[in-house]
Amino acid sequence: MSTTSLTPLLWFVGVICLIPLLLWMVKRSPMGSSLSNGPVRQVGVLPLSPSQRLVTVEVGQGEDRLWLVLGVTPNSINTLHTMAPHTAVPGGLPTGGATPQTTFAQLLQRMQGRGPDAR
């Protein structure tokens, strides 16, 4: 076999090997992460047992948003409650828990009443 007949085959194999690499790079880029944002967002999870948990999800966009409280087991998912989205959880934390800049130590001090944002 000559080098001339191997060149197209090598190019083909090279392009096929690049496809998973490019998909992996797009998935981790800002463009790829914006594609995964959909009309459903997980708000919170409460494990009840190793196989059961309560999950709160936000569905919809804009004024049509709703929070669904779901009971999740290995065999089924049941809607337990439907409510309007809250801006803050009763504990005083934002709906997603802590902001990315808030550290665990700051949250602990705030809960103990010693932090700068103490109530």
Secondary structure, 3 states (H helix, E strand, C coil): CCHHHHHHHHHHHHHHHHHHHHHHHHHHCHHHHHHCCCCEEEEEEEEEECCEEEEEEEECCHHHCEEEEEEECCCCEEEEEEECCCCECCCCCECCCCCCCCCHHHHHHHHHCCCCCCC
